[in-house]
Amino acid sequence: MDIPKAFLDARYALLHGDDAEGRMRAISEWKARHVDPEWEDFSLIVCPEGCQWPVVQSALLEAAPFGADRVVIVPQADNLLERAKELPPAVKTFLSKPLEGTRLLLVARNALSAAPGKILGAKPFSDWNKEGRALKVGDLDSKAAVEFLESKAREFKLKLDAGVAHNLAGRLGGNPGVLTRALEVLELIAEGRVTHAMIDQSTFRMGEQNAFAWSQAWQSGQIGEAIKTLRVAIEDEPDSAPLMLLAQARREVERLCRLHEARKQGVNSTQELASALGLTPKQTFLLDRYSKVLERIRPEGLKKLAALIVDADSDIKGGALSQSAAPLTNLTLVLCRAWGG
């Protein structure tokens, strides 16, 4: 998905939607447009998750270095955007007329509505929406999902058999992050070509979700949803689901390990780090996510996470007769804390 120029250029902008990877990419690109790397430590303020409007306003009013704008990012602003009528008058004023020398990005993890009385249906956000300053990242319609898959397949240098993109989109829905994850998994088992048989082998029903809903949930820090999708997956496919889910988790943890090792060796350039993680040139935006997770859990946490993957693998294979969900349940909780904070 290309991030619209109107959103990237906006000094005050709103990002919303349930596509976690899409949000991360949009945040990264907006930040790159508005934050001078040399002054980032002094000009950028990231507000605490779940903060109130006075915290945001205070951050905007804090003096920035001479010649630089004060940039404020609110990474979880859902609580601020629940009811349009509850916006304080002072907040409406500075959102309608941005404070001089300031830039603001509000991020909501859920899709917001433009219906009457909802946040995007009321000023000033209704104006932001019309001006392209409010960007939604979320589900694509069926046609757009197929086009997205075909585009991503070319990026991964995968050849899709006729009808495969329609088949995959029909099974997985239109979440761009989920579709990308599907192709990443298929890339591991396909030798450059994806067939319908591979789709049958690598996907399974997960309630109304799909094989990748579990990883999407824990990467978003949604513990309840992650546990729910884990339970449904094991109930649906008790033989194959545990190992498939573990493989998804192992892939992400291995990338963290490669990032840690690369940095220990002094590798700092984006291109070299992406290569170390096995990312394609167009996947380099994922580096920011892995960097934040690694910064959060530190090398000690990474070591424990890697050991937990090994233990879970041993427990799953050794306890196949009991089909216990305990190893994956424990792993799910730890992954949620690592990725979701």
C-alpha positions in Angstrom: 0.0 0.0 0.0 1.3 3.4 -1.0 1.0 6.0 1.7 -0.9 9.1 0.3 1.1 12.2 -0.1 -1.7 14.3 1.5 -1.3 12.3 4.7 2.5 12.4 4.7 2.6 16.1 4.1 0.0 16.9 6.8 1.4 18.8 9.8 -1.5 17.5 11.9 -2.7 14.0 10.9 -4.8 11.1 12.0 -4.0 7.4 11.4 -6.5 4.7 12.2 -7.3 1.1 11.4 -6.6 -2.5 12.5 -3.8 -3.3 10.1 -0.9 -3.2 12.6 1.9 -3.4 10.0 0.1 -0.7 7.9 0.0 1.6 10.9 3.7 1.0 11.6 4.7 1.7 8.0 2.6 4.9 7.9 4.0 6.1 11.2 7.5 5.5 10.0 7.0 7.3 6.8 5.2 10.3 8.4 7.9 10.5 11.0 10.6 10.5 8.4 8.9 13.4 6.6 8.5 15.5 9.7 11.3 14.7 12.1 14.9 15.8 11.5 17.1 12.8 12.5 19.8 15.1 14.0 17.3 16.7 16.3 15.0 13.8 17.0 16.0 13.3 20.6 15.1 16.9 21.3 12.2 17.7 19.0 10.1 14.5 19.1 7.8 13.5 22.0 6.0 10.2 22.0 3.1 10.4 24.4 2.2 7.6 26.8 -0.4 5.2 25.6 -3.8 5.9 27.0 -2.9 9.5 27.9 -5.5 12.3 28.1 -5.7 15.5 26.0 -3.9 17.8 28.6 -0.8 15.6 28.2 -1.0 16.0 24.4 -1.5 19.7 24.6 1.4 20.1 27.1 3.7 18.2 24.8 2.8 20.5 21.9 3.5 23.5 24.0 6.9 22.3 25.1 9.7 24.4 23.5 11.6 22.7 20.6 15.3 23.4 19.7 15.8 26.6 17.7 14.9 26.0 14.0 13.1 22.7 14.7 9.4 22.0 15.1 8.0 20.3 18.1 6.7 16.9 16.8 4.2 14.9 19.0 3.1 11.3 18.3 0.2 9.8 20.3 0.6 6.0 19.6 -2.7 4.9 21.1 -5.2 7.7 20.9 -8.4 5.5 20.8 -9.5 6.7 24.2 -9.2 10.4 23.0 -11.3 9.7 19.9 -14.3 7.8 21.3 -16.9 10.6 21.3 -16.8 13.7 19.2 -19.0 15.7 21.6 -16.5 15.1 24.5 -13.6 16.9 22.8 -12.7 19.9 25.0 -13.1 23.3 23.4 -9.4 24.1 23.8 -8.5 20.9 22.0 -10.9 21.6 19.1 -9.3 25.0 18.8 -5.7 23.8 18.4 -6.8 20.9 16.2 -8.6 23.3 13.9 -5.8 25.8 13.9 -2.4 24.0 14.5 -0.1 25.7 16.9 2.8 27.4 15.2 6.0 25.3 15.0 4.2 22.1 15.9 3.3 18.8 14.2 1.0 16.1 15.5 0.2 12.5 14.6 -2.7 10.8 16.4 -2.9 7.0 16.0 -5.9 4.9 16.7 -5.6 1.1 16.6 -9.3 0.6 15.6 -11.1 1.9 12.6 -13.0 5.1 13.2 -16.4 6.0 11.8 -17.5 9.0 9.8 -21.2 8.5 10.8 -23.1 11.4 12.4 -21.9 11.9 16.0 -18.8 9.8 15.4 -15.3 11.3 15.5 -14.8 11.4 11.7 -18.2 12.8 11.2 -17.6 15.9 13.4 -15.3 18.9 13.1 -12.3 19.2 13.0 -11.8 15.6 12.0 -14.4 15.6 9.3 -12.3 18.3 7.6 -9.1 16.3 8.1 -10.9 13.4 6.4 -11.9 15.4 3.4 -8.4 16.9 3.1 -6.7 13.5 3.2 -5.1 14.0 6.5 -7.0 11.0 8.1 -5.6 7.7 6.8 -7.3 4.4 7.4 -5.3 1.2 7.2 -7.4 -1.9 7.2 -9.4 -4.4 5.2 -9.4 -4.3 1.4 -12.4 -5.2 -0.7 -12.2 -8.5 -2.7 -10.9 -6.9 -5.9 -8.3 -4.8 -4.1 -7.2 -7.8 -2.0 -6.5 -9.8 -5.2 -4.6 -6.9 -6.7 -2.6 -6.5 -3.4 -1.7 -10.2 -3.4 -0.6 -10.1 -7.0 1.5 -7.0 -6.4 3.1 -8.6 -3.3 3.7 -11.8 -5.1 5.8 -9.9 -7.7 7.7 -8.3 -4.9 8.5 -11.7 -3.4 9.3 -13.0 -6.9 6.5 -15.6 -6.5 4.5 -16.9 -9.5 0.8 -17.5 -8.6 -1.1 -20.1 -10.5 -4.3 -19.0 -12.2 -7.0 -18.2 -9.5 -4.6 -18.6 -6.6 -4.9 -14.9 -5.6 -8.7 -15.1 -5.6 -8.6 -18.4 -3.6 -6.2 -16.9 -1.0 -8.2 -13.7 -0.7 -11.4 -15.6 -0.3 -10.0 -17.7 2.5 -8.1 -15.0 4.4 -10.1 -11.8 3.8 -8.8 -8.3 3.1 -6.4 -7.4 5.9 -3.2 -6.4 4.2 -1.0 -7.5 7.1 -2.6 -10.9 7.1 -2.2 -11.3 3.3 1.4 -10.3 3.5 2.0 -12.8 6.3 0.4 -15.5 4.1 2.7 -14.8 1.3 5.7 -14.8 3.6 4.7 -18.3 4.8 4.1 -19.5 1.3 7.5 -18.2 0.2 9.0 -20.7 2.7 7.3 -23.7 1.1 7.1 -22.6 -2.5 10.0 -22.8 -4.9 9.0 -19.7 -6.7 5.5 -21.0 -7.6 2.4 -21.1 -5.5 -0.3 -23.7 -6.4 -3.8 -24.3 -5.1 -2.5 -27.4 -3.4 -0.1 -25.3 -1.4 -3.0 -23.0 -0.3 -4.9 -26.1 0.9 -1.8 -27.3 2.8 -0.9 -24.0 4.5 -4.2 -22.5 5.5 -6.9 -23.7 7.8 -10.1 -22.3 9.3 -9.8 -20.2 12.5 -13.4 -19.2 13.3 -14.1 -16.2 11.1 -10.4 -15.4 11.0 -7.6 -17.5 9.4 -4.3 -19.2 10.0 -2.6 -15.9 10.6 -5.0 -14.3 13.0 -3.1 -15.6 16.0 0.2 -13.9 15.0 -1.7 -10.7 14.1 -3.3 -10.7 17.5 -0.1 -11.1 19.6 1.8 -8.7 17.4 -0.8 -6.1 18.3 -0.6 -7.0 22.0 -4.2 -8.3 22.0 -3.9 -11.0 24.6 -7.6 -12.0 24.7 -7.9 -12.2 20.9 -4.6 -14.1 20.7 -5.8 -16.7 23.2 -9.1 -17.0 21.5 -7.7 -17.6 18.1 -5.2 -20.1 19.5 -8.0 -22.1 21.1 -10.0 -22.1 17.9 -7.0 -23.1 15.8 -6.2 -26.1 18.0 -9.8 -27.2 18.1 -10.0 -27.0 14.3 -6.7 -28.6 13.5 -5.3 -30.4 16.6 -2.6 -32.2 14.6 -1.2 -29.5 12.4 -2.1 -26.2 14.0 0.4 -26.2 16.9 3.4 -26.7 14.7 2.2 -24.2 12.1 1.6 -21.6 14.8 5.0 -22.3 16.4 6.6 -21.9 13.0 5.1 -18.4 12.6 6.4 -17.4 16.1 9.9 -18.9 15.4 10.2 -16.9 12.2 9.6 -13.6 14.1 11.9 -14.5 17.0 14.7 -15.6 14.6 14.5 -12.2 12.9 15.0 -10.5 16.3 18.0 -12.8 16.9 19.5 -11.9 13.5 18.9 -8.2 14.2 20.6 -8.4 17.6 23.6 -10.3 16.1 24.0 -7.8 13.2 24.0 -4.9 15.6 26.6 -6.6 17.8 28.8 -6.8 14.7 28.4 -3.1 14.1 25.9 -3.3 11.2 23.8 -0.1 11.2 22.8 0.6 7.6 19.1 -0.1 6.8 20.0 -2.1 3.7 22.5 -4.4 5.5 20.1 -4.9 8.4 17.3 -5.8 6.1 19.5 -8.3 4.3 20.5 -9.8 7.6 16.9 -10.3 8.5 16.0 -11.7 5.1 13.7 -8.8 4.2 13.1 -7.7 0.7 13.9 -4.0 -0.2 10.3 -3.1 0.1 10.0 -4.8 3.5 12.6 -2.5 5.1 9.8 -0.6 6.9 9.5 -3.7 9.2 12.9 -2.9 10.7 11.4 -0.2 12.8 9.0 -2.7 14.4 11.7 -5.3 15.1 13.9 -2.6 16.5 11.3 -1.4 18.9 10.6 -5.0 20.1 14.3 -5.6 20.6 14.7 -2.3 22.5 11.7 -3.3 24.7 12.8 -6.8 25.7 16.6 -6.2 25.6 19.1 -9.1 25.0 18.1 -10.8 28.2 14.4 -11.0 27.2 15.4 -12.1 23.7 17.4 -15.0 25.2 14.5 -16.1 27.3 12.1 -15.8 24.3 14.4 -17.9 22.1 14.6 -20.5 24.9 10.8 -20.5 25.2 10.5 -21.3 21.5 12.8 -24.3 21.9 10.9 -25.5 25.0 7.5 -25.1 23.2 8.8 -27.0 20.2 10.0 -29.8 22.5 6.8 -29.9 24.5 4.5 -29.9 21.4 6.4 -32.7 19.7 6.9 -34.7 22.9 3.3 -34.2 24.1 1.5 -34.9 20.9 -0.7 -37.6 22.5 -2.0 -35.2 25.1 -2.5 -32.3 22.7 -2.0 -29.9 25.5 -2.4 -26.2 24.6 -0.3 -25.1 27.7 3.1 -24.6 25.8 1.5 -22.4 23.2 -0.6 -20.5 25.7 2.4 -19.6 27.7 4.3 -18.6 24.5 1.3 -16.5 23.4 1.3 -14.5 26.6 5.1 -13.8 26.4 4.8 -12.8 22.7 2.0 -10.4 23.5 4.1 -8.7 26.1 7.1 -8.5 23.9 5.4 -7.1 20.8 2.5 -5.2 22.5 4.4 -3.9 25.5 
